[in-house]
Amino acid sequence: MLRPSRQRLYASLLALGACVLLSRAAMMLAGGALAVLTAWVSALLVAELVVDLAVLAGAVRWWIANTAKSAGPALRAGAAAAILHALRVLVFVLGRTGPLVDFDVRPEHRALHSTRWTWSGVWFAAVMSALGLLVVLVIWLLRRRTRRRSDRLQDGPA
């Protein structure tokens, strides 16, 4: 049985994550989010879409190259996408709660927009975004530890 390389597996997982974020952003754009959201939140959404496309392209390049050295740009773009998505979800959650209700929605759409969301949907978005940030942190720590270990091996015994 043919065993796939770890690099291709990791690149495939990154591409899958990028596709999930990309599909969500595309669905929001197709659903008319640019007409409903304020200009700065719409800009966040478009920026997330562009970064998600960059992550997908980086993951494909990593998959084709099949080397650990080609992982860096793809992982940095993936971290940027996760952070940008978390920021957009934070705006969404704050826009559904407390004194900031619907601050992210244009005034003419506020009456209809507030009835579209359930608390379970808001909590699900927040938890999934937090998990994404946790994955970014874990990958960053693992790569940092690996880099330190390889630096120590290259320096040799003291």
DRENVO-804520 format. One line per field, with one value per atom (N, C-alpha, C, O): residue number from 1; atom name; x, y, z. Coordinates in pm, whole numbers. Example, Ala and Ser with C-alpha at 12.3 -4.5 7.8 and 13.67 -1.06 7.14 Angstrom:
2
num <- c(1;1;1;1;2;2;2;2)
atome <- c(N;CA;C;O;N;CA;C;O)
u <- c(1319;1230;1320;1424;1285;1367;1290;1341)
v <- c(-569;-450;-330;-332;-225;-106;3;114)
w <- c(780;780;780;846;708;714;787;804)
END
This chain:
158
num <- c(1;1;1;1;2;2;2;2;3;3;3;3;4;4;4;4;5;5;5;5;6;6;6;6;7;7;7;7;8;8;8;8;9;9;9;9;10;10;10;10;11;11;11;11;12;12;12;12;13;13;13;13;14;14;14;14;15;15;15;15;16;16;16;16;17;17;17;17;18;18;18;18;19;19;19;19;20;20;20;20;21;21;21;21;22;22;22;22;23;23;23;23;24;24;24;24;25;25;25;25;26;26;26;26;27;27;27;27;28;28;28;28;29;29;29;29;30;30;30;30;31;31;31;31;32;32;32;32;33;33;33;33;34;34;34;34;35;35;35;35;36;36;36;36;37;37;37;37;38;38;38;38;39;39;39;39;40;40;40;40;41;41;41;41;42;42;42;42;43;43;43;43;44;44;44;44;45;45;45;45;46;46;46;46;47;47;47;47;48;48;48;48;49;49;49;49;50;50;50;50;51;51;51;51;52;52;52;52;53;53;53;53;54;54;54;54;55;55;55;55;56;56;56;56;57;57;57;57;58;58;58;58;59;59;59;59;60;60;60;60;61;61;61;61;62;62;62;62;63;63;63;63;64;64;64;64;65;65;65;65;66;66;66;66;67;67;67;67;68;68;68;68;69;69;69;69;70;70;70;70;71;71;71;71;72;72;72;72;73;73;73;73;74;74;74;74;75;75;75;75;76;76;76;76;77;77;77;77;78;78;78;78;79;79;79;79;80;80;80;80;81;81;81;81;82;82;82;82;83;83;83;83;84;84;84;84;85;85;85;85;86;86;86;86;87;87;87;87;88;88;88;88;89;89;89;89;90;90;90;90;91;91;91;91;92;92;92;92;93;93;93;93;94;94;94;94;95;95;95;95;96;96;96;96;97;97;97;97;98;98;98;98;99;99;99;99;100;100;100;100;101;101;101;101;102;102;102;102;103;103;103;103;104;104;104;104;105;105;105;105;106;106;106;106;107;107;107;107;108;108;108;108;109;109;109;109;110;110;110;110;111;111;111;111;112;112;112;112;113;113;113;113;114;114;114;114;115;115;115;115;116;116;116;116;117;117;117;117;118;118;118;118;119;119;119;119;120;120;120;120;121;121;121;121;122;122;122;122;123;123;123;123;124;124;124;124;125;125;125;125;126;126;126;126;127;127;127;127;128;128;128;128;129;129;129;129;130;130;130;130;131;131;131;131;132;132;132;132;133;133;133;133;134;134;134;134;135;135;135;135;136;136;136;136;137;137;137;137;138;138;138;138;139;139;139;139;140;140;140;140;141;141;141;141;142;142;142;142;143;143;143;143;144;144;144;144;145;145;145;145;146;146;146;146;147;147;147;147;148;148;148;148;149;149;149;149;150;150;150;150;151;151;151;151;152;152;152;152;153;153;153;153;154;154;154;154;155;155;155;155;156;156;156;156;157;157;157;157;158;158;158;158)
atome <- c(N;CA;C;O;N;CA;C;O;N;CA;C;O;N;CA;C;O;N;CA;C;O;N;CA;C;O;N;CA;C;O;N;CA;C;O;N;CA;C;O;N;CA;C;O;N;CA;C;O;N;CA;C;O;N;CA;C;O;N;CA;C;O;N;CA;C;O;N;CA;C;O;N;CA;C;O;N;CA;C;O;N;CA;C;O;N;CA;C;O;N;CA;C;O;N;CA;C;O;N;CA;C;O;N;CA;C;O;N;CA;C;O;N;CA;C;O;N;CA;C;O;N;CA;C;O;N;CA;C;O;N;CA;C;O;N;CA;C;O;N;CA;C;O;N;CA;C;O;N;CA;C;O;N;CA;C;O;N;CA;C;O;N;CA;C;O;N;CA;C;O;N;CA;C;O;N;CA;C;O;N;CA;C;O;N;CA;C;O;N;CA;C;O;N;CA;C;O;N;CA;C;O;N;CA;C;O;N;CA;C;O;N;CA;C;O;N;CA;C;O;N;CA;C;O;N;CA;C;O;N;CA;C;O;N;CA;C;O;N;CA;C;O;N;CA;C;O;N;CA;C;O;N;CA;C;O;N;CA;C;O;N;CA;C;O;N;CA;C;O;N;CA;C;O;N;CA;C;O;N;CA;C;O;N;CA;C;O;N;CA;C;O;N;CA;C;O;N;CA;C;O;N;CA;C;O;N;CA;C;O;N;CA;C;O;N;CA;C;O;N;CA;C;O;N;CA;C;O;N;CA;C;O;N;CA;C;O;N;CA;C;O;N;CA;C;O;N;CA;C;O;N;CA;C;O;N;CA;C;O;N;CA;C;O;N;CA;C;O;N;CA;C;O;N;CA;C;O;N;CA;C;O;N;CA;C;O;N;CA;C;O;N;CA;C;O;N;CA;C;O;N;CA;C;O;N;CA;C;O;N;CA;C;O;N;CA;C;O;N;CA;C;O;N;CA;C;O;N;CA;C;O;N;CA;C;O;N;CA;C;O;N;CA;C;O;N;CA;C;O;N;CA;C;O;N;CA;C;O;N;CA;C;O;N;CA;C;O;N;CA;C;O;N;CA;C;O;N;CA;C;O;N;CA;C;O;N;CA;C;O;N;CA;C;O;N;CA;C;O;N;CA;C;O;N;CA;C;O;N;CA;C;O;N;CA;C;O;N;CA;C;O;N;CA;C;O;N;CA;C;O;N;CA;C;O;N;CA;C;O;N;CA;C;O;N;CA;C;O;N;CA;C;O;N;CA;C;O;N;CA;C;O;N;CA;C;O;N;CA;C;O;N;CA;C;O;N;CA;C;O;N;CA;C;O;N;CA;C;O;N;CA;C;O;N;CA;C;O;N;CA;C;O;N;CA;C;O;N;CA;C;O;N;CA;C;O;N;CA;C;O;N;CA;C;O;N;CA;C;O;N;CA;C;O;N;CA;C;O;N;CA;C;O;N;CA;C;O;N;CA;C;O;N;CA;C;O;N;CA;C;O;N;CA;C;O;N;CA;C;O;N;CA;C;O;N;CA;C;O;N;CA;C;O;N;CA;C;O;N;CA;C;O;N;CA;C;O;N;CA;C;O;N;CA;C;O;N;CA;C;O)
u <- c(84;0;89;189;51;127;98;-18;204;189;217;327;119;141;240;254;309;406;333;220;401;343;324;225;419;409;283;214;254;132;7;-94;12;-101;-127;-240;-21;-35;-83;-169;-28;-71;-217;-290;-259;-399;-491;-599;-450;-531;-540;-646;-430;-433;-525;-600;-518;-606;-752;-839;-780;-917;-967;-1079;-883;-921;-944;-1039;-857;-874;-1004;-1073;-1038;-1163;-1286;-1385;-1279;-1391;-1410;-1522;-1301;-1312;-1350;-1430;-1294;-1324;-1471;-1535;-1524;-1665;-1758;-1860;-1723;-1807;-1807;-1912;-1689;-1680;-1754;-1824;-1739;-1808;-1959;-2033;-2007;-2151;-2204;-2314;-2126;-2169;-2175;-2270;-2075;-2075;-2191;-2257;-2216;-2327;-2462;-2559;-2468;-2591;-2617;-2716;-2530;-2553;-2495;-2543;-2392;-2334;-2277;-2279;-2228;-2171;-2276;-2244;-2401;-2509;-2559;-2612;-2541;-2594;-2492;-2527;-2367;-2264;-2211;-2217;-2159;-2097;-1972;-1923;-1923;-1811;-1686;-1620;-1654;-1532;-1545;-1445;-1663;-1682;-1682;-1632;-1739;-1732;-1588;-1550;-1506;-1364;-1294;-1208;-1330;-1274;-1311;-1228;-1435;-1482;-1408;-1367;-1391;-1319;-1172;-1113;-1113;-973;-958;-860;-1053;-1048;-1056;-985;-1142;-1155;-1022;-981;-956;-829;-721;-645;-715;-616;-646;-554;-772;-808;-763;-716;-777;-728;-576;-523;-506;-361;-321;-222;-396;-368;-387;-305;-494;-519;-407;-360;-364;-254;-124;-50;-97;22;18;120;-100;-113;-91;-31;-140;-119;29;82;97;241;317;409;277;341;317;409;196;163;247;296;262;340;488;553;543;685;717;824;625;639;765;830;798;912;870;777;941;911;947;886;1046;1087;978;970;894;787;665;566;670;556;543;433;655;655;557;473;565;470;324;237;297;159;108;-6;192;150;134;44;220;204;74;2;44;-82;-201;-302;-187;-294;-316;-431;-208;-221;-289;-375;-251;-315;-464;-546;-499;-640;-718;-829;-660;-728;-746;-851;-646;-654;-756;-836;-753;-848;-992;-1084;-1009;-1141;-1188;-1303;-1097;-1133;-1173;-1265;-1104;-1139;-1278;-1358;-1305;-1437;-1547;-1656;-1519;-1618;-1636;-1748;-1529;-1541;-1634;-1718;-1619;-1708;-1852;-1944;-1869;-2003;-2063;-2179;-1986;-2037;-2069;-2174;-1980;-2006;-2128;-2200;-2150;-2266;-2397;-2504;-2393;-2516;-2542;-2645;-2451;-2463;-2455;-2406;-2503;-2486;-2519;-2609;-2446;-2476;-2432;-2463;-2362;-2312;-2399;-2353;-2522;-2608;-2618;-2653;-2587;-2597;-2511;-2545;-2400;-2311;-2240;-2190;-2236;-2167;-2259;-2214;-2386;-2486;-2532;-2548;-2553;-2603;-2740;-2819;-2769;-2894;-3020;-3112;-3028;-3150;-3173;-3282;-3072;-3085;-3092;-3101;-3088;-3081;-3206;-3194;-3322;-3446;-3453;-3486;-3423;-3428;-3310;-3323;-3195;-3072;-3075;-3022;-3133;-3131;-3216;-3194;-3310;-3395;-3336;-3391;-3226;-3169;-3081;-3054;-3036;-2936;-2991;-3070;-2950;-2984;-2859;-2747;-2880;-2765;-2675;-2554;-2732;-2648;-2559;-2445;-2610;-2528;-2415;-2303;-2446;-2345;-2237;-2118;-2277;-2180;-2098;-1978;-2160;-2088;-1979;-1866;-2013;-1914;-1799;-1683;-1831;-1727;-1635;-1513;-1693;-1613;-1525;-1408;-1580;-1501;-1386;-1276;-1410;-1305;-1196;-1078;-1237;-1139;-1056;-935;-1120;-1044;-944;-833;-982;-889;-767;-655;-789;-676;-590;-467;-652;-577;-489;-375;-540;-462;-344;-233;-366;-256;-148;-29;-188;-92;-14;108;-82;-16;84;197;45;137;256;370;233;344;441;563;389;476;552;671;488;556;667;777;639;741;857;973;827;932;1021;1143;959;1036;1123;1238;1068;1143;1262;1372;1240;1347;1458;1576;1422;1522;1603;1725;1533;1600;1699;1811;1660;1750;1867;1978;1843;1953;2055;2175;2008;2099;2180;2298;2118;2189;2295;2401;2267;2363;2481;2593;2454;2563;2659;2776;2611;2696;2707;2651;2782;2797;2883;2978;2846;2918;3043;3114)
v <- c(-118;0;125;131;222;346;435;462;479;565;710;741;799;939;1006;968;1106;1177;1267;1309;1294;1383;1524;1590;1569;1703;1719;1820;1619;1626;1615;1679;1537;1528;1663;1710;1726;1857;1963;2045;1960;2057;2035;2131;1910;1879;1928;1982;1911;1959;2112;2168;2178;2324;2369;2464;2299;2332;2309;2388;2203;2177;2291;2338;2333;2445;2573;2647;2598;2716;2708;2809;2589;2573;2597;2652;2555;2579;2729;2780;2801;2945;3016;3110;2970;3029;3010;3103;2891;2866;2950;2999;2966;3048;3194;3259;3246;3385;3402;3502;3306;3314;3307;3378;3223;3215;3348;3392;3411;3540;3645;3724;3646;3742;3716;3809;3589;3554;3586;3614;3582;3613;3761;3798;3845;3989;4056;4161;3997;4054;4193;4275;4222;4354;4464;4578;4431;4530;4548;4653;4444;4446;4500;4578;4458;4494;4634;4686;4696;4827;4812;4701;4924;4920;4854;4775;4884;4828;4678;4606;4630;4486;4416;4304;4481;4426;4416;4319;4516;4512;4397;4332;4370;4253;4123;4034;4114;3995;3974;3863;4080;4070;4038;3957;4100;4071;3924;3859;3873;3731;3642;3542;3677;3599;3596;3490;3710;3718;3635;3563;3646;3570;3420;3339;3383;3241;3187;3074;3267;3226;3209;3117;3299;3289;3162;3097;3128;3005;2883;2792;2882;2770;2757;2646;2868;2864;2817;2738;2865;2822;2675;2606;2626;2484;2397;2290;2442;2367;2365;2261;2479;2484;2391;2322;2390;2304;2158;2076;2125;1987;1942;1829;2030;1996;1983;1888;2077;2074;1956;1897;1923;1807;1817;1716;1939;1958;2043;2123;2024;2101;2248;2335;2277;2416;2499;2620;2436;2510;2531;2591;2482;2496;2635;2680;2704;2833;2935;2983;2970;3071;3028;3110;2902;2853;2860;2898;2822;2825;2968;2996;3059;3200;3257;3329;3226;3272;3209;3274;3081;3013;3077;3092;3114;3181;3317;3355;3389;3518;3500;3580;3396;3371;3338;3388;3255;3218;3339;3355;3424;3543;3642;3699;3662;3753;3700;3777;3569;3510;3528;3563;3505;3522;3666;3691;3761;3901;3930;4000;3876;3897;3830;3886;3713;3645;3721;3729;3778;3860;3978;4010;4043;4153;4102;4168;3984;3925;3898;3933;3838;3805;3933;3942;4031;4158;4228;4297;4210;4271;4204;4257;4091;4024;4035;3988;4097;4098;4239;4332;4252;4369;4503;4513;4605;4740;4761;4865;4666;4682;4613;4590;4580;4505;4575;4693;4500;4542;4663;4735;4686;4796;4766;4857;4639;4599;4593;4560;4626;4618;4759;4844;4783;4914;4940;4847;5063;5095;5045;4999;5053;5011;4860;4814;4782;4636;4581;4460;4667;4620;4545;4447;4588;4524;4379;4291;4352;4214;4131;4010;4194;4119;4058;3948;4125;4075;3950;3875;3924;3806;3683;3574;3697;3585;3492;3380;3535;3460;3400;3463;3278;3214;3217;3230;3206;3205;3086;3096;2974;2856;2882;2838;2953;2987;3083;3070;3179;3276;3206;3229;3121;3048;2951;2937;2885;2792;2866;2819;2981;3060;3102;3095;3144;3189;3073;3088;2959;2844;2792;2762;2781;2732;2828;2784;2957;3055;3046;3054;3029;3013;2887;2887;2780;2657;2678;2625;2753;2786;2860;2831;2956;3029;2937;2951;2845;2749;2661;2632;2618;2537;2618;2566;2745;2832;2839;2829;2857;2865;2735;2738;2622;2492;2469;2426;2498;2480;2573;2532;2696;2790;2739;2743;2689;2637;2513;2499;2424;2305;2340;2284;2432;2473;2543;2525;2622;2691;2591;2605;2491;2389;2308;2275;2276;2202;2284;2231;2412;2500;2510;2506;2523;2530;2402;2404;2289;2159;2144;2096;2183;2171;2270;2239;2387;2482;2426;2442;2360;2299;2186;2171;2107;1998;2051;1991;2162;2220;2284;2281;2341;2403;2300;2330;2180;2074;2084;2174;1989;1990;2108;2149;2161;2279;2242;2330)
w <- c(0;0;0;71;-79;-92;28;60;94;211;171;126;188;149;243;360;193;275;375;353;484;584;529;560;447;392;308;316;228;146;232;202;337;429;495;499;546;612;513;546;392;290;253;231;248;217;328;300;453;565;563;591;530;521;407;422;295;182;220;181;294;340;429;412;523;610;531;558;433;349;271;254;223;147;234;188;360;452;471;459;502;522;392;393;282;152;115;65;139;105;192;145;319;407;363;359;331;285;152;132;62;-68;-50;-120;43;68;123;88;210;265;155;149;68;-42;-138;-183;-168;-258;-193;-264;-61;10;29;91;-24;-16;106;148;165;287;265;356;146;121;129;162;99;107;250;285;333;469;569;657;557;653;628;517;735;719;632;610;583;488;547;480;673;730;756;746;789;809;673;660;572;436;389;323;423;387;457;397;582;653;582;568;537;467;335;304;259;131;156;84;257;291;331;294;407;446;322;313;229;105;29;-19;18;-54;18;-47;150;226;216;206;219;204;68;59;-36;-168;-166;-227;-97;-85;-9;-44;95;170;81;82;5;-84;-187;-214;-244;-341;-275;-333;-154;-81;-46;-53;-8;25;-100;-91;-214;-338;-375;-415;-361;-388;-293;-335;-165;-66;-103;-96;-144;-180;-300;-302;-399;-519;-484;-528;-406;-370;-279;-289;-189;-101;-13;13;32;122;240;232;350;471;452;514;367;345;279;301;200;132;221;177;343;434;494;524;511;580;527;603;398;347;358;389;333;342;485;509;581;721;771;851;726;766;711;781;586;528;600;623;637;711;848;891;915;1045;1027;1107;922;895;868;914;793;764;890;910;976;1100;1191;1254;1199;1284;1227;1301;1096;1032;1048;1072;1032;1051;1195;1220;1291;1432;1462;1539;1402;1420;1363;1426;1246;1185;1269;1284;1323;1409;1539;1591;1593;1714;1689;1772;1575;1537;1528;1574;1467;1455;1593;1618;1683;1817;1894;1958;1889;1958;1900;1971;1770;1706;1740;1706;1805;1846;1995;2042;2071;2216;2273;2208;2395;2477;2413;2329;2455;2405;2260;2201;2202;2066;1961;1849;1994;1904;1768;1759;1666;1525;1487;1393;1559;1520;1388;1323;1349;1227;1105;995;1125;1018;983;1071;856;812;874;888;912;984;915;982;783;714;717;683;758;763;904;923;1004;1143;1188;1261;1149;1195;1149;1228;1024;972;1016;1038;1030;1060;1199;1218;1296;1434;1452;1547;1363;1377;1311;1326;1237;1162;1245;1202;1363;1436;1564;1634;1594;1720;1808;1758;1937;2028;2002;2018;1964;1936;1815;1813;1714;1598;1633;1583;1719;1762;1843;1821;1937;2019;1935;1958;1839;1752;1675;1666;1620;1544;1635;1596;1756;1849;1890;1893;1922;1965;1851;1873;1733;1619;1587;1554;1597;1572;1679;1648;1804;1912;1893;1918;1848;1820;1707;1712;1607;1498;1549;1508;1638;1697;1783;1785;1852;1933;1844;1880;1730;1636;1584;1572;1552;1507;1614;1583;1739;1849;1865;1883;1859;1874;1760;1785;1637;1523;1537;1510;1579;1597;1703;1683;1816;1922;1876;1907;1803;1754;1655;1661;1564;1466;1536;1498;1637;1712;1786;1787;1846;1918;1821;1853;1704;1604;1554;1536;1531;1485;1589;1554;1716;1823;1830;1847;1817;1824;1709;1729;1588;1473;1485;1441;1544;1566;1664;1643;1770;1867;1804;1834;1716;1651;1554;1540;1487;1395;1467;1417;1583;1661;1717;1740;1738;1791;1941;2003;2001;2148;2193;2126;2308;2359;2431;2480)
END
